[in-house]
Amino acid sequence: MRARIHTAVITVFVSVVLVASISHHLFHDLFTIDIISLSHSYLSKATNPNLSILDQPPSSPSKSLYPNNPTSQSPSNSPSPSPSSSSPHTKPGCGAHLLPARDPPDSILFPDWEVVVVSSLSNLPHPDPTIPSTCLFQDRNTSPADAGGILPFGRRAFYRCVMPLSSRRQRPFLSPALTDSPEKADTCQNQPRMIRWNFVTYESLSTEDDVILFTKGVNSRQGVNLPAANLRCKFADGVTTAVTHSFQEVFRCPHPARPVPDLTRITLEIGPEDGNKRVVPSVAVYEPDRRTLADGAGRSLLCACTVVYNVAKFLKEWVIYHSRIGVEKFVLYDNGSDDDITNVVAHLSRSGYDVTTFLWPWPKTQEAGFSHCATRMNDTCTWMMYVDVDEFIFSPSWRNESQPSKNMLQSLLPNDTTSSKSYSNDTMASLPKIGQVAISCLEFGPSNRRSHPKEGVTQGYTCRTRKEQRHKSIVRLDAVDLSLLNVVHHFDLKVGYKWKKVPLEQVVVNHYKYQAWSEFKNKFRRRVSAYVYDWRDGLNPKSKDRAPGLGSKAIEPEGWAQRFCEVNDTQLRDVGRSWFWLKEPSGDRLAWQDE
């Protein structure tokens, strides 16, 4: 009898564990399948070419290609309502404020059930975009909406919230409403459907000659790009122009021949011009005028650009060090940080360092961010250094210098001319110019560290691998090819320009890549490859962005602190102590350490 009871108890326990496990994987699979099926349906089904992207009528919840309101009308057939008129996009009380139909708020479903809401400033439930709000979901569950800031391109507010567990069981996923009074709000069944992050036009940038769209999910395989002939840029009122370049997540097209309203949607149209056309969901807006960052101070010779996420504790060391050896301006594309980076940047600016920050909340878009930066900063910087905040350029010859000098980096940049004593004018004109300087990397490991070294990464991590790794680059911006194609921090160049590879023994990038586990695991989810949707999936297993032996789970491997240690290298540590050590009454410290 006891044996039967014991067996029954074990059976019940195993059943409970099995059901829980199946439920967990079921909801994860539903999420993954829903995202993949949306992308496939978008690429395989036609939409009405006469309707704007916001106005495609859904056929049914399971077959609809894009979140729409079936009561909306084509903008080509009806005028946009004035800001004072009612909008059909929401019911009164459901995140209600007056929503101009030409620019309703949007929401995007990111990995880990993170929801991003993008809204014009006039559509917010309160006038201050820095005040947190509340996301109200279709089943009336709520979650806090953190104010992420103002997108600099299009001037829209950016909020983040997490979809509640119960809301994840709803189908279809409807956009949450931003509200200050969820208890007074009506149900949100009239909200549009959420956009999936793996298929969306998320940003645009106008130059004097054309428009650049940044779109995820069209060119989703490395080295495989949809021909430009099959694509068009779609503006307001059904206006289209032909795409001229299609590479990675970058698509270029001419400005429309006739004016279209500012800050209206722009996206990609897919398919033959005389056949069925499909439209990519979009949160991007069109700004026809190019707003350059150049000022009266003139163009900087050398700048640095990188995409950052929660790097406040590293940033001062990186900026101070590279500023002293030749970088004049720093451009940070902030990937939605929620640490103290704003205060750190403010402190650096007050201390005389030229640091500009753009909100760039789109995950896994490093290549696109670099392309955007190369275009945006072309009027401001002659050369752009593309290295990350955990990478420091160093030359062994600098060990003999008592002080850093701005000429240390700038001496690596070639002159535009070769000695005229050696060549005729015709020959000079035909010689390729140096458009890119490539510098190889050496990768440092945790160096037996269990936590972030308070004295800085150059001081705390001193053990590295022996093998030379892929390179990083300093690029002449007017030499970058119009495709803006870039891979691993280097760009394709225009005809007439060539690379210059610097020997490893002359200059190297110290890449403090494999840090203490407490730091490294925080980067795991937001690995920046454009071709992997989620690093916890088994896609692209041979990518060099993956840590060897780590796989797809953010679980500390055995012996992590001692890994990647083949050479004890203290050269930069010793130079840093020599150059940046401060003796003060309050105590000795390095220049980037807080007093």
C-alpha positions as CSV (number, residue, x, y, z in Angstrom):
1,M,0.0,0.0,0.0
2,R,2.8,2.4,1.0
3,A,4.6,1.6,-2.3
4,R,1.5,2.5,-4.3
5,I,1.1,5.8,-2.4
6,H,4.8,6.6,-2.9
7,T,4.5,5.8,-6.6
8,A,1.4,8.0,-7.0
9,V,3.1,10.9,-5.2
10,I,6.1,10.6,-7.5
11,T,3.8,10.4,-10.6
12,V,2.0,13.6,-9.6
13,F,5.2,15.5,-8.9
14,V,6.7,14.5,-12.3
15,S,3.5,15.4,-14.0
16,V,3.5,18.9,-12.5
17,V,7.1,19.5,-13.4
18,L,6.4,18.3,-17.0
19,V,3.3,20.5,-17.4
20,A,5.2,23.5,-16.2
21,S,8.1,22.8,-18.5
22,I,5.8,22.3,-21.5
23,S,3.9,25.6,-20.7
24,H,7.1,27.5,-20.5
25,H,8.3,26.3,-23.9
26,L,4.9,26.6,-25.4
27,F,4.6,30.3,-24.7
28,H,8.2,30.9,-25.8
29,D,7.5,29.0,-29.0
30,L,4.2,30.8,-29.6
31,F,6.1,34.1,-29.3
32,T,8.8,32.9,-31.7
33,I,6.3,31.4,-34.2
34,D,4.1,34.5,-34.1
35,I,7.1,36.7,-35.0
36,I,8.4,34.5,-37.7
37,S,5.0,33.9,-39.3
38,L,4.3,37.7,-39.4
39,S,7.5,38.3,-41.3
40,H,6.8,35.4,-43.8
41,S,3.2,36.6,-44.3
42,Y,4.3,40.1,-45.0
43,L,6.8,38.9,-47.6
44,S,4.4,36.5,-49.3
45,K,1.0,38.4,-49.3
46,A,-0.1,41.4,-51.3
47,T,-1.4,44.6,-49.7
48,N,-3.5,47.2,-51.4
49,P,-1.1,49.6,-53.1
50,N,-3.6,52.5,-52.9
51,L,-3.7,52.5,-49.1
52,S,-1.0,53.8,-46.7
53,I,0.7,51.5,-44.4
54,L,-1.4,52.6,-41.5
55,D,-4.7,51.9,-43.4
56,Q,-4.4,48.4,-44.7
57,P,-7.7,46.6,-43.6
58,P,-7.2,43.3,-41.8
59,S,-9.0,40.3,-43.2
60,S,-9.0,38.4,-39.9
61,P,-6.9,38.3,-36.7
62,S,-4.9,35.4,-38.0
63,K,-4.3,36.6,-41.5
64,S,-3.9,40.4,-41.0
65,L,-0.5,41.6,-42.2
66,Y,-0.2,44.7,-40.1
67,P,-1.9,46.4,-37.1
68,N,-4.6,48.6,-38.5
69,N,-7.9,50.1,-37.7
70,P,-10.6,48.9,-40.1
71,T,-12.4,52.2,-39.8
72,S,-9.5,54.3,-41.1
73,Q,-9.4,55.7,-44.6
74,S,-6.7,56.2,-47.2
75,P,-4.9,59.5,-46.8
76,S,-5.1,59.9,-50.5
77,N,-8.9,60.0,-50.3
78,S,-9.4,61.9,-47.1
79,P,-7.6,64.8,-45.5
80,S,-5.7,64.3,-42.3
81,P,-7.7,65.6,-39.4
82,S,-6.4,68.7,-37.6
83,P,-4.8,68.2,-34.1
84,S,-8.0,69.4,-32.6
85,S,-10.2,66.8,-34.2
86,S,-11.1,63.4,-32.9
87,S,-9.2,60.4,-34.2
88,P,-10.5,56.9,-35.0
89,H,-7.3,55.3,-33.8
90,T,-8.4,55.1,-30.1
91,K,-11.5,55.0,-28.1
92,P,-12.1,57.8,-25.6
93,G,-10.3,57.0,-22.3
94,C,-7.9,54.4,-23.9
95,G,-4.7,56.3,-23.5
96,A,-6.8,59.0,-24.8
97,H,-5.6,62.3,-26.0
98,L,-6.2,63.7,-29.5
99,L,-4.2,61.7,-31.9
100,P,-3.5,63.2,-35.4
101,A,-4.1,60.4,-37.9
102,R,-1.0,61.2,-39.8
103,D,1.2,60.3,-36.9
104,P,-0.5,58.0,-34.3
105,P,1.6,56.4,-31.6
106,D,3.2,53.0,-32.4
107,S,4.4,50.1,-30.3
108,I,7.1,47.6,-31.2
109,L,7.5,44.2,-29.6
110,F,11.1,43.6,-28.8
111,P,12.7,40.4,-27.4
112,D,12.0,39.4,-23.8
113,W,8.5,40.8,-24.1
114,E,9.7,44.4,-23.9
115,V,7.3,46.8,-25.6
116,V,8.5,50.2,-27.0
117,V,6.0,52.9,-27.5
118,V,6.9,55.7,-29.9
119,S,4.7,58.8,-29.9
120,S,4.8,62.4,-31.2
121,L,5.0,64.9,-28.3
122,S,1.5,66.1,-28.9
123,N,0.0,62.7,-28.3
124,L,1.4,62.2,-24.8
125,P,-0.9,61.9,-21.8
126,H,1.1,64.7,-20.2
127,P,3.2,67.6,-21.6
128,D,6.5,66.4,-20.1
129,P,8.1,63.5,-22.0
130,T,10.5,62.8,-19.2
131,I,7.7,61.8,-16.8
132,P,7.1,58.0,-16.6
133,S,3.7,56.8,-17.6
134,T,1.7,53.5,-17.6
135,C,1.1,51.0,-20.4
136,L,-2.5,49.8,-20.5
137,F,-2.9,46.5,-22.4
138,Q,-5.9,45.0,-24.1
139,D,-6.8,42.8,-21.1
140,R,-6.6,45.8,-18.8
141,N,-3.4,44.7,-17.2
142,T,-0.8,47.4,-16.8
143,S,2.9,47.8,-16.4
144,P,5.1,50.9,-15.7
145,A,6.3,52.8,-18.8
146,D,9.7,54.2,-18.3
147,A,10.4,57.5,-20.2
148,G,13.3,56.6,-22.5
149,G,13.9,60.1,-23.9
150,I,13.3,62.0,-27.1
151,L,14.3,60.5,-30.4
152,P,16.5,63.2,-32.1
153,F,15.4,62.2,-35.6
154,G,11.7,63.1,-35.8
155,R,11.4,64.5,-32.3
156,R,9.2,61.8,-30.8
157,A,9.0,60.4,-27.3
158,F,10.1,56.9,-26.5
159,Y,8.7,54.8,-23.7
160,R,9.5,51.2,-22.6
161,C,7.3,48.7,-20.7
162,V,7.1,45.0,-20.2
163,M,4.1,43.0,-21.4
164,P,2.4,41.4,-18.4
165,L,2.3,37.6,-18.3
166,S,-1.5,37.4,-18.8
167,S,-1.4,39.8,-21.8
168,R,1.0,37.5,-23.6
169,R,-1.8,34.9,-23.9
170,Q,-3.9,37.4,-25.9
171,R,-4.1,37.1,-29.7
172,P,-3.6,39.3,-31.6
173,F,-1.2,41.5,-29.7
174,L,-2.6,45.0,-29.6
175,S,-0.6,48.1,-28.9
176,P,-0.8,49.3,-25.3
177,A,-2.1,52.8,-24.6
178,L,0.0,55.3,-22.7
179,T,-2.2,56.7,-19.8
180,D,-1.8,58.4,-16.5
181,S,-5.2,57.0,-15.3
182,P,-5.5,53.4,-16.2
183,E,-8.3,52.9,-13.7
184,K,-10.5,55.4,-15.6
185,A,-9.6,54.2,-19.1
186,D,-11.9,52.2,-21.3
187,T,-10.8,48.9,-22.8
188,C,-8.3,49.1,-25.6
189,Q,-9.7,46.9,-28.3
190,N,-9.5,49.6,-30.9
191,Q,-5.7,49.9,-30.6
192,P,-3.7,48.9,-33.6
193,R,-1.7,45.7,-33.5
194,M,1.9,45.8,-32.3
195,I,4.7,45.8,-34.8
196,R,7.2,43.0,-34.6
197,W,10.8,44.1,-34.3
198,N,12.1,41.6,-36.9
199,F,10.3,43.4,-39.7
200,V,10.0,47.2,-39.5
201,T,11.3,50.4,-40.9
202,Y,12.6,52.0,-37.7
203,E,14.5,55.2,-38.8
204,S,15.2,57.5,-41.7
205,L,17.7,60.2,-42.5
206,S,17.7,62.8,-45.2
207,T,20.8,64.1,-47.0
208,E,20.9,66.8,-49.6
209,D,20.6,64.3,-52.4
210,D,18.5,61.4,-51.1
211,V,16.7,59.7,-48.2
212,I,18.2,56.8,-46.3
213,L,15.8,54.2,-44.7
214,F,16.9,51.8,-42.0
215,T,14.7,48.7,-42.2
216,K,15.0,45.3,-40.4
217,G,13.9,42.0,-41.9
218,V,14.2,42.7,-45.7
219,N,17.8,41.8,-46.0
220,S,17.9,39.3,-43.2
221,R,20.8,37.1,-44.3
222,Q,24.4,38.2,-44.3
223,G,25.6,38.9,-47.9
224,V,22.1,38.4,-49.4
225,N,20.4,41.6,-50.4
226,L,17.1,42.1,-52.2
227,P,17.7,43.9,-55.5
228,A,17.0,47.6,-55.4
229,A,14.8,47.2,-58.5
230,N,12.3,45.4,-56.4
231,L,12.0,48.1,-53.8
232,R,10.6,51.7,-53.6
233,C,10.5,54.3,-50.8
234,K,6.8,55.1,-50.0
235,F,6.0,58.5,-48.8
236,A,2.7,60.2,-47.7
237,D,-0.2,60.3,-50.2
238,G,1.0,57.3,-52.1
239,V,4.2,59.0,-53.5
240,T,7.0,56.6,-54.2
241,T,10.6,56.9,-55.5
242,A,12.9,54.1,-56.7
243,V,15.4,52.6,-54.3
244,T,19.0,53.0,-55.6
245,H,20.9,51.0,-52.9
246,S,19.9,47.9,-50.9
247,F,22.5,46.7,-48.5
248,Q,22.1,45.2,-45.0
249,E,19.5,47.4,-43.2
250,V,20.2,50.5,-45.4
251,F,18.1,51.5,-48.3
252,R,18.6,54.8,-50.3
253,C,16.2,56.6,-52.6
254,P,15.7,60.1,-54.1
255,H,13.6,62.7,-52.5
256,P,10.1,62.9,-54.0
257,A,9.7,65.2,-57.0
258,R,6.8,67.0,-55.3
259,P,6.6,68.1,-51.7
260,V,5.1,65.8,-49.1
261,P,4.3,66.9,-45.5
262,D,7.1,66.9,-43.0
263,L,7.1,64.2,-40.2
264,T,4.8,61.9,-42.1
265,R,5.5,58.2,-42.4
266,I,8.0,56.8,-44.8
267,T,8.7,53.1,-45.5
268,L,9.6,50.5,-48.1
269,E,7.3,49.1,-50.7
270,I,8.3,45.6,-51.9
271,G,7.5,43.9,-55.2
272,P,7.4,44.7,-58.9
273,E,6.1,48.2,-59.7
274,D,3.4,46.7,-62.0
275,G,2.5,43.8,-59.8
276,N,1.4,43.0,-56.2
277,K,3.1,45.4,-53.7
278,R,3.8,44.8,-50.0
279,V,4.6,47.5,-47.5
280,V,6.9,47.2,-44.5
281,P,5.5,48.4,-41.1
282,S,7.1,51.7,-40.2
283,V,7.7,54.0,-37.2
284,A,10.0,56.2,-39.3
285,V,9.1,59.8,-40.3
286,Y,10.3,61.9,-43.3
287,E,12.3,65.0,-42.6
288,P,13.1,66.5,-46.0
289,D,15.6,69.1,-44.7
290,R,19.0,67.9,-43.6
291,R,20.0,69.2,-40.2
292,T,23.7,69.1,-40.0
293,L,25.6,69.2,-36.7
294,A,28.4,71.3,-38.1
295,D,28.9,74.6,-36.3
296,G,31.1,77.6,-36.6
297,A,34.0,75.8,-35.1
298,G,34.6,74.0,-38.3
299,R,35.2,70.3,-39.0
300,S,37.1,68.1,-36.6
301,L,40.0,66.1,-37.9
302,L,39.3,63.0,-35.9
303,C,36.1,61.8,-34.1
304,A,35.0,58.6,-32.5
305,C,31.6,57.0,-32.9
306,T,30.2,53.9,-31.1
307,V,26.9,52.3,-30.0
308,V,26.6,52.1,-26.3
309,Y,24.4,50.4,-23.7
310,N,24.9,50.9,-19.9
311,V,28.5,52.0,-20.2
312,A,28.5,54.8,-17.6
313,K,31.1,53.1,-15.4
314,F,33.5,52.7,-18.4
315,L,32.9,55.9,-20.4
316,K,35.1,58.4,-18.6
317,E,38.2,56.2,-18.9
318,W,37.5,55.7,-22.7
319,V,36.9,59.4,-23.4
320,I,39.7,60.8,-21.3
321,Y,42.3,58.4,-22.7
322,H,41.4,58.8,-26.4
323,S,40.9,62.5,-26.1
324,R,44.5,62.9,-24.8
325,I,45.9,60.9,-27.7
326,G,44.0,62.7,-30.5
327,V,40.2,62.2,-30.7
328,E,38.5,65.6,-30.8
329,K,34.8,64.7,-30.7
330,F,32.9,61.7,-29.4
331,V,29.5,60.6,-30.8
332,L,27.5,58.0,-28.8
333,Y,24.5,56.2,-30.1
334,D,22.7,55.3,-26.9
335,N,21.0,51.9,-27.2
336,G,18.5,52.7,-24.5
337,S,20.7,52.8,-21.4
338,D,19.1,52.9,-18.0
339,D,22.3,53.6,-16.0
340,D,23.9,56.9,-15.1
341,I,25.2,57.7,-18.6
342,T,23.4,61.0,-18.8
343,N,25.1,62.4,-15.7
344,V,28.5,61.0,-16.8
345,V,28.2,62.7,-20.2
346,A,27.2,65.9,-18.6
347,H,30.2,65.8,-16.3
348,L,32.6,65.1,-19.2
349,S,31.0,68.1,-21.1
350,R,31.5,70.4,-18.2
351,S,35.1,69.2,-18.0
352,G,35.7,70.3,-21.6
353,Y,35.3,67.1,-23.5
354,D,33.2,67.2,-26.7
355,V,30.7,64.4,-26.3
356,T,27.4,64.2,-28.3
357,T,24.7,61.6,-27.5
358,F,21.9,60.4,-29.8
359,L,19.1,58.1,-28.5
360,W,19.3,55.0,-30.7
361,P,17.0,52.5,-28.9
362,W,17.0,49.9,-31.7
363,P,18.7,46.6,-30.4
364,K,21.2,44.7,-32.6
365,T,21.6,47.5,-35.1
366,Q,25.3,48.4,-34.7
367,E,26.0,48.3,-38.4
368,A,23.0,50.5,-39.1
369,G,24.0,52.9,-36.3
370,F,27.5,53.1,-37.8
371,S,26.0,53.9,-41.3
372,H,23.8,56.5,-39.7
373,C,26.7,58.1,-37.9
374,A,28.9,58.1,-41.1
375,T,26.2,60.1,-42.9
376,R,25.1,62.3,-40.1
377,M,28.6,63.4,-39.1
378,N,30.0,63.8,-42.6
379,D,29.8,67.6,-42.3
380,T,31.4,67.6,-38.8
381,C,34.2,65.1,-38.9
382,T,36.9,64.3,-41.5
383,W,37.9,60.9,-40.0
384,M,35.8,58.7,-37.8
385,M,37.2,56.1,-35.4
386,Y,34.9,53.1,-35.0
387,V,35.9,51.4,-31.8
388,D,33.8,50.3,-28.8
389,V,33.9,51.6,-25.3
390,D,35.8,48.5,-24.2
391,E,38.5,49.0,-26.9
392,F,41.6,51.2,-26.5
393,I,44.1,52.0,-29.2
394,F,47.7,51.7,-28.1
395,S,51.2,51.7,-29.6
396,P,54.2,50.0,-27.8
397,S,56.3,53.0,-28.8
398,W,54.2,55.3,-26.5
399,R,55.9,53.6,-23.5
400,N,58.8,56.0,-24.0
401,E,56.6,59.1,-23.9
402,S,56.2,60.9,-20.6
403,Q,53.0,62.5,-21.6
404,P,50.2,61.7,-24.2
405,S,49.9,63.8,-27.3
406,K,47.1,64.4,-29.8
407,N,49.5,63.6,-32.5
408,M,49.7,60.0,-31.4
409,L,46.5,59.0,-33.2
410,Q,46.5,61.7,-35.8
411,S,49.9,60.7,-37.1
412,L,48.3,57.5,-38.3
413,L,46.1,59.5,-40.7
414,P,47.5,59.9,-44.2
415,N,47.9,63.1,-46.0
416,D,45.8,63.6,-49.1
417,T,48.7,64.2,-51.4
418,T,51.9,62.4,-52.3
419,S,55.1,64.2,-52.9
420,S,54.8,66.1,-56.3
421,K,58.5,65.6,-56.8
422,S,57.9,61.9,-57.6
423,Y,54.7,62.1,-59.8
424,S,53.2,64.2,-62.5
425,N,49.8,65.9,-61.9
426,D,48.0,63.3,-64.1
427,T,49.6,60.5,-62.2
428,M,48.8,62.1,-58.9
429,A,45.1,62.4,-59.8
430,S,44.9,58.7,-60.7
431,L,46.6,57.4,-57.5
432,P,44.2,55.8,-55.0
433,K,43.9,57.7,-51.7
434,I,43.9,56.2,-48.3
435,G,40.3,56.1,-47.1
436,Q,40.5,53.7,-44.2
437,V,43.1,52.8,-41.6
438,A,42.7,49.2,-40.2
439,I,44.1,48.3,-36.8
440,S,44.2,44.7,-35.5
441,C,42.8,43.7,-32.1
442,L,44.2,41.7,-29.2
443,E,41.5,40.3,-26.9
444,F,41.8,40.4,-23.1
445,G,40.2,38.0,-20.7
446,P,38.8,38.3,-17.1
447,S,42.3,38.2,-15.7
448,N,41.0,36.4,-12.6
449,R,38.7,39.3,-11.8
450,R,35.3,38.6,-10.2
451,S,33.9,42.2,-10.5
452,H,34.5,45.4,-12.4
453,P,37.9,46.9,-11.5
454,K,37.2,50.3,-9.9
455,E,40.5,51.6,-11.3
456,G,39.4,51.0,-14.9
457,V,39.5,48.2,-17.5
458,T,43.0,49.1,-18.8
459,Q,44.2,48.8,-15.2
460,G,42.3,45.7,-14.1
461,Y,42.5,43.4,-17.2
462,T,46.1,42.4,-18.0
463,C,45.9,38.9,-19.4
464,R,45.0,38.3,-23.1
465,T,45.0,35.7,-25.8
466,R,48.0,35.4,-28.1
467,K,46.2,35.3,-31.5
468,E,45.7,38.5,-33.5
469,Q,42.0,39.1,-34.0
470,R,39.8,41.0,-36.6
471,H,40.6,44.7,-37.0
472,K,38.8,48.0,-36.2
473,S,39.0,51.0,-38.4
474,I,39.5,54.8,-38.7
475,V,37.5,55.8,-41.8
476,R,37.6,58.9,-43.9
477,L,33.9,59.8,-44.1
478,D,33.8,61.3,-47.6
479,A,35.4,58.1,-48.8
480,V,32.6,55.8,-47.6
481,D,30.7,54.1,-50.4
482,L,27.1,55.2,-50.9
483,S,25.9,51.7,-50.0
484,L,27.2,52.4,-46.4
485,L,28.0,48.7,-46.2
486,N,30.1,48.0,-43.1
487,V,31.1,44.8,-41.3
488,V,33.0,44.5,-38.1
489,H,33.8,48.3,-37.8
490,H,35.0,48.8,-41.4
491,F,33.3,50.2,-44.5
492,D,33.3,49.6,-48.2
493,L,35.0,52.5,-49.9
494,K,34.3,54.5,-53.1
495,V,36.3,53.9,-56.2
496,G,39.6,55.8,-55.9
497,Y,40.2,54.9,-52.2
498,K,42.0,52.1,-50.6
499,W,42.8,50.6,-47.2
500,K,46.0,51.0,-45.1
501,K,46.7,48.1,-42.7
502,V,48.8,49.2,-39.7
503,P,51.3,46.5,-38.6
504,L,50.4,44.9,-35.2
505,E,53.7,45.8,-33.7
506,Q,53.2,49.5,-34.5
507,V,49.6,50.0,-33.3
508,V,47.0,47.7,-31.7
509,V,43.5,47.8,-30.3
510,N,43.4,46.4,-26.8
511,H,39.9,44.8,-26.7
512,Y,38.8,44.2,-23.1
513,K,36.1,41.8,-24.4
514,Y,35.8,39.0,-21.9
515,Q,35.5,40.9,-18.6
516,A,34.5,39.7,-15.2
517,W,31.4,37.5,-15.5
518,S,29.2,40.0,-13.7
519,E,29.9,42.5,-16.5
520,F,30.0,40.1,-19.4
521,K,26.7,38.5,-18.7
522,N,25.0,41.9,-18.9
523,K,26.0,42.2,-22.6
524,F,24.8,38.8,-23.5
525,R,21.2,39.6,-24.3
526,R,22.1,42.7,-26.4
527,R,24.7,41.3,-28.6
528,V,24.7,43.6,-31.6
529,S,24.8,41.3,-34.6
530,A,22.2,42.4,-37.2
531,Y,21.6,38.8,-38.4
532,V,20.7,37.1,-35.1
533,Y,17.3,37.9,-33.6
534,D,18.1,36.5,-30.2
535,W,21.5,35.2,-29.0
536,R,19.7,32.6,-26.8
537,D,18.6,30.9,-30.0
538,G,21.1,28.6,-31.8
539,L,21.4,30.7,-34.9
540,N,24.8,31.7,-36.3
541,P,26.7,29.6,-33.8
542,K,30.1,30.4,-35.3
543,S,29.7,34.1,-35.0
544,K,32.8,35.7,-33.5
545,D,30.5,37.8,-31.3
546,R,29.8,34.7,-29.3
547,A,32.2,33.8,-26.5
548,P,34.0,30.5,-27.2
549,G,32.4,27.8,-25.2
550,L,29.5,29.9,-24.0
551,G,26.8,28.8,-26.4
552,S,23.4,30.3,-26.1
553,K,22.9,30.5,-22.4
554,A,24.0,33.3,-20.1
555,I,25.3,30.9,-17.5
556,E,28.9,31.4,-16.2
557,P,31.1,28.6,-17.6
558,E,33.4,26.8,-15.2
559,G,36.7,28.6,-14.8
560,W,35.5,31.8,-16.5
561,A,37.8,34.1,-14.5
562,Q,40.9,32.2,-15.7
563,R,39.9,31.9,-19.4
564,F,41.4,33.7,-22.4
565,C,44.7,34.1,-20.6
566,E,47.8,33.2,-22.6
567,V,49.9,36.4,-22.4
568,N,50.4,38.7,-19.4
569,D,50.3,42.2,-21.0
570,T,50.6,45.2,-18.7
571,Q,51.9,47.7,-21.3
572,L,48.8,49.9,-21.4
573,R,48.2,49.6,-17.7
574,D,51.7,50.9,-17.0
575,V,51.4,53.8,-19.5
576,G,48.0,54.8,-18.1
577,R,49.5,55.0,-14.6
578,S,52.3,57.1,-15.9
579,W,50.1,59.5,-17.8
580,F,46.9,59.8,-15.8
581,W,48.0,59.3,-12.1
582,L,46.9,62.3,-10.0
583,K,48.4,63.1,-6.6
584,E,45.8,65.1,-4.6
585,P,45.3,66.0,-0.9
586,S,42.2,63.8,-0.8
587,G,44.1,60.8,-2.1
588,D,45.9,59.6,-5.2
589,R,43.7,58.5,-8.1
590,L,43.6,58.1,-11.9
591,A,42.1,60.9,-13.9
592,W,38.9,59.0,-14.7
593,Q,38.2,57.9,-11.1
594,D,35.8,59.9,-9.0
595,E,37.3,62.0,-6.3
